[in-house]
Amino acid sequence: MSARLVSVEQAAELVRDGDALWIGGSGAGHGVPQAFIDQLAARFTRSASPRDLTTVRVVGIGDFGERGMSQLALPGLTRRTIGSNIGNEPRLGALVAGGEIESYSLPQGVLSALCRDIAAGRPGHLTHVGLGTYVDPRQTGGRQNARTAEQLVQVVELAGREWLFYPALPVDVAVIRATTADEDGNLTFEREPILGDSLALAMAAHNSGGIVIVQAERLAARGSLRPNEVRIPGAIVDYIYVDERQRQTYNTAHSPFYSGELRMPSSDAGPQATLDVRKVIARRALLEFRPGDICNLGFGISQQIGAVAAEEGVADRLTLTVEQGIFGGVPAHGPDGGAGVNYQARLEQPSMFDFYDGGGLDITSLSFAQVDRHGNVNVHAFDERMRGPGGFLNISALTGRLCFVGTFTAGGLRVGLVGGAPAIEREGAQRKFVDTVREISFNGRMALEKGQTVRYITERAVFALTPEGLELIEVADGLDVHKDVLAHMEFRPTVSERLRPMDARLFRAARMEITGDFATDDFATDDLATDDLATDDFATDERSRHGRTGQRDARRVRGDRAGQPADERGLPRADRSAP
């Protein structure tokens, strides 16, 4: 066979001191070669080798506890770590917070695209994504502590515009996962929940003179795999080990619905979710969606929008997507977030981010941790725990309509839902609407320049972004604007002259019954609340699915402004023999 079959212990021995080690997969075990992580940690614990690694993963890998990259949080093993979200890797985050290792937090889509750029021999990745945010070198450049001195990200001018340049990185060892490997090393992914960056990462390692290690669930005879199902050719695979206990995710051993082997019957969708504050917010966000929209749903509360849409019988009128590559269907939520069921297609992650970066989405819903008077959003830097934005920067950069969702305050908030209205039983101790965000994940000023329409949605109030800053456009019925809203903000927003109550259906246990409303072109609530804020890009005659061409053209015009100046913040193949 072209690739050599080894044990997982032998695979872990292939990593040398100082290597740049890239690990494939995503989030809570999706496509993660977990057995390799287990053995590398065991090897270092036993022998204090290898040392001084640079570890890279496109998406944070971990269960918010002990599994995943947290297992590699062993002093001396890692010198530098690079990723898009260290939040679900708490032990590794603690090393970074303590200044024990260097750490960079870069956008998920940038790292995904960089795999392909490295494979193609390009010097790096040039993009508008990140301008005016924390990753702009005029702010932090993505460096997460004082120990991290080297500036990786650069501002460059090209064709009269500013761009960010993310340089190519070394790839000495790439470890990826597949379902089946044949005796020649050809790989198929028929039981995987995502495809991720596996092909691009394997090519990047091969073309960098590095090695490609694969975890597969099973081994097949030479010539037995259908060529049109092979995702990665064996010619670029160096080593394979088999893990017959491989799970789809940390939470799920195997779901044929996640892998697309079967479609989930509507009767299996589960009971209607219990009404709570998170569901109220997800419901209100759904009211911003329009029939025919292509959408992205972020982590946290936004993941529930797909379930709410299915519950309301309108999921088939939206095309929901997940950055890991799920296009259409209903995204999974909770610990399996990143997977999906009943999807139209399962794309490779770099291609999905091409679509996002180019403005292909109509709308997205993303979480917020802080919002300031200028409409800036911080999603990744708050309290004392290390985090990262994942794909937030890519998704929000050129999407025409954005919903940022979260509870109004944090830290002990308790809200009762009685009689179709919320009651604040205990206010949260932490304010989330602050004078200045700690770090910028989304730049409000640049969003206005690009013509984006922005909503900030909570359980008690909804705000819109205007040239004057935030404007309060809705308040839940029965709450006092001053006592329950303005008194808990560090700045004073504009209050709309047409301030109206939030839809009472949001707060009732029964379904909202929006099917009939959703079929109409004027369903979106901004028509009712903020017609004065609408731009030509979102005129009524463009709101049907068949009228989206005009939105696409408008989005390209906004993209031409995406790179305008931000403010001041803004080898030969290795010869490695298996032992």
Secondary structure as GFF3:
##gff-version 3
##sequence-region A 1 579
A	DSSP	beta_strand	4	5	.	.	.	ID=ss1
A	DSSP	alpha_helix	8	13	.	.	.	ID=ss2
A	DSSP	beta_strand	20	23	.	.	.	ID=ss3
A	DSSP	alpha_helix	34	47	.	.	.	ID=ss4
A	DSSP	beta_strand	53	56	.	.	.	ID=ss5
A	DSSP	three_ten_helix	69	72	.	.	.	ID=ss6
A	DSSP	beta_strand	78	83	.	.	.	ID=ss7
A	DSSP	alpha_helix	90	97	.	.	.	ID=ss8
A	DSSP	beta_strand	102	105	.	.	.	ID=ss9
A	DSSP	alpha_helix	108	119	.	.	.	ID=ss10
A	DSSP	beta_strand	124	127	.	.	.	ID=ss11
A	DSSP	beta_strand	154	158	.	.	.	ID=ss12
A	DSSP	beta_strand	161	167	.	.	.	ID=ss13
A	DSSP	beta_strand	173	182	.	.	.	ID=ss14
A	DSSP	beta_strand	187	188	.	.	.	ID=ss15
A	DSSP	alpha_helix	198	207	.	.	.	ID=ss16
A	DSSP	beta_strand	211	220	.	.	.	ID=ss17
A	DSSP	three_ten_helix	227	229	.	.	.	ID=ss18
A	DSSP	three_ten_helix	234	236	.	.	.	ID=ss19
A	DSSP	beta_strand	239	242	.	.	.	ID=ss20
A	DSSP	three_ten_helix	266	268	.	.	.	ID=ss21
A	DSSP	alpha_helix	277	286	.	.	.	ID=ss22
A	DSSP	beta_strand	294	297	.	.	.	ID=ss23
A	DSSP	three_ten_helix	300	303	.	.	.	ID=ss24
A	DSSP	alpha_helix	304	311	.	.	.	ID=ss25
A	DSSP	three_ten_helix	315	317	.	.	.	ID=ss26
A	DSSP	beta_strand	319	322	.	.	.	ID=ss27
A	DSSP	beta_strand	326	327	.	.	.	ID=ss28
A	DSSP	beta_strand	330	331	.	.	.	ID=ss29
A	DSSP	three_ten_helix	334	336	.	.	.	ID=ss30
A	DSSP	beta_strand	340	341	.	.	.	ID=ss31
A	DSSP	beta_strand	345	346	.	.	.	ID=ss32
A	DSSP	alpha_helix	349	357	.	.	.	ID=ss33
A	DSSP	beta_strand	363	367	.	.	.	ID=ss34
A	DSSP	beta_strand	370	371	.	.	.	ID=ss35
A	DSSP	beta_strand	377	378	.	.	.	ID=ss36
A	DSSP	alpha_helix	392	398	.	.	.	ID=ss37
A	DSSP	beta_strand	401	405	.	.	.	ID=ss38
A	DSSP	beta_strand	409	410	.	.	.	ID=ss39
A	DSSP	beta_strand	414	418	.	.	.	ID=ss40
A	DSSP	beta_strand	421	426	.	.	.	ID=ss41
A	DSSP	beta_strand	430	431	.	.	.	ID=ss42
A	DSSP	alpha_helix	444	449	.	.	.	ID=ss43
A	DSSP	beta_strand	453	457	.	.	.	ID=ss44
A	DSSP	beta_strand	461	466	.	.	.	ID=ss45
A	DSSP	beta_strand	469	475	.	.	.	ID=ss46
A	DSSP	pi_helix	481	485	.	.	.	ID=ss47
A	DSSP	three_ten_helix	486	488	.	.	.	ID=ss48
A	DSSP	beta_strand	494	501	.	.	.	ID=ss49
A	DSSP	three_ten_helix	504	507	.	.	.	ID=ss50
A	DSSP	alpha_helix	515	518	.	.	.	ID=ss51
A	DSSP	alpha_helix	526	529	.	.	.	ID=ss52
A	DSSP	three_ten_helix	531	533	.	.	.	ID=ss53
A	DSSP	three_ten_helix	536	538	.	.	.	ID=ss54
A	DSSP	three_ten_helix	540	542	.	.	.	ID=ss55
A	DSSP	three_ten_helix	545	547	.	.	.	ID=ss56
A	DSSP	alpha_helix	548	560	.	.	.	ID=ss57
###
